[in-house]
Amino acid sequence: TIIGINLMPVAVNWMGGGVGNKNFGDPLYIALGVATFILVILTYRFGKGFLGNLAILVGLILGTALAMICGITDFSEVGRSQWISVVTPFYFGMPTFDFASIISMIIVMLVVMVETTGDSIAVGEIVDKPIGQKELAAVLRADGLSTLIGGILNSFPYTAFAQNVGLIAVTRVKSRFVVAASGVILILLGLFPKLAAIVACIPNAVLGGAGIAMFGMIIASGIRSLGKVNFDGNYNLMLVAISIGVSMIPLAAPQFYAHFPAWAQILLKSGITAGSIVAVLLNVVFNGFGYKTVNEPNRATRKYRHFTRFKGYPKHFYQ
């Protein structure tokens, strides 16, 4: 829920024309975003099978076509881009190691790990696969490996993108083969800059219309997960309330932490990270440390005793 709430301003800013746009909030941008949003909804509602799964893509394509008619698309970058380009490893030079930079990067990666953890759990809820310590460890290892490769290829650290969580919820496509095929497409876009430039020409307003649908689905998925939690006779309601409240501080007042030390700003300016940390700390305060394991006398279920019994999970899951 926190991830979706913190992403929603991104979609709103896109719909307004993008941060820094001198014509931000132009009614034409907003109308274009609303039109894209409506196209996504209509395709999602009336599209059958394969077409319905492509609701976001259809909205982006038709929205871009409308933007071309309105004359607010710019394809000049396509003409300036190369046809073929191969990435040169360590293009900016060999790596250097500085203690202060390493500490700063570790803090940043901890923030990234928190968001990736939330994204993974959200995906697990959508595809009906419980995410435990083993799965989270594998995800974070993959993040670390991809970040290492990305550094060699002059890229930024990688993280799971919550936008894709919304895509899974909207399209209902849950196959890992689709994800792998998407990776191949991205590699091709990297090898052929003109194709990447075409994708980059999608107007911000169009992205905003689709983004509201995607990020809203993330919020809805979180609410669905919270619907499984027992709020009677415990402190869970206060835990959720304070966590969400803390996560919204950077949204309501972006300069709220401006006078804090730089390392603290890295943690606190991310509403996702701040809210997650508060949730963990409050869980310790209200519920204490340790695990509540399932004590099943039945020999057939004894091997599952290491599972943690989270409040709200049905008993039959552990049987």
Steps between C-alpha positions, in 0.01 A plus 500: 500500500783738591679430171191587296430816700856624456496428126172679429656852496731377222199420282334831589812697406524307174139583417569868562778494238797397711697671774678809366266548206432873464144418391439259786129452562398604150140377441620328182742283700235413755244422227752274328569318826130457571444370146778244546353398834159450340650297216671272753173451690295429184757251370520333840120480527401397149819341365487123498791267563824622349368850424381550856845410629648774282286776655799710613687458170189582294446812712860612449491445122164670444587776745824569313304508174268762651803698615637494144169638372521774765857578397668448838728209412866553416674235286814705434705274729420204274682666211804577716528149644731235358368189328725259691698556820697261719564590864868528593576356847651752742445778246554769768813334639596224740330498842657679795428424866431775752390414854244783534351419160478131590310577823263731312438236236431235765232728651350557156499126429323435831230742387480316167475165681206622707309606188589177318374301798168684491469450124574128533237449769248695292569282195465191720156619609393559140618161370391311816852390593605561863838675515723383785860554605637259236323676213593847624865399535500376139342824378753717683790290374371548146478875563857506623630298204318716246632814671855365474452429127333838454798675656733329255274615214484863625147479641336594828422253781200286418185456703158346459266757346161530667356610164539140388307379804211712377539356150466146632185595689345677200594255223469181710805365312701307759734288287875518563553427130334832420743674736794325330370603157472858627866482599593396146300794361683741733836359385397564139398855590847547646666372182281711268477854643246614241245252637570621854460862384156418355390357835642806680284727282183397682374827656499534877127572501432164333722322752311677778165370382629143497696554823192592702346165407819304579586672827138489611507123452803480731304684770202271442721189525631628833149563627406146396793366703402710801149360469640163612642645822321472832459847653288398801651476846853596392714798397498443124274796424736743673800337331348548153379852576834634623702325228288647221498840671881511527537387138290795381712769673737544199197521269326769705817702573797412274734730700395360838839329555712769330699582817575138589845346433552372147499133603170546684343676202582200280292281731220738594432669165387165365151458638516129414813446707392719791157338519649150479753569777226641724283195429779264604582699816134525602457129442785441747347744752149357474566132431856443623783298350509139389292270286167339562539155347236249417504215751338222304516155668424332170813337361405588141509873578800499734740610226310825459556616857754759389227704330414818684135540587408849382173638624241486228634193315243219490575194711462262203807657337722338764333161462 
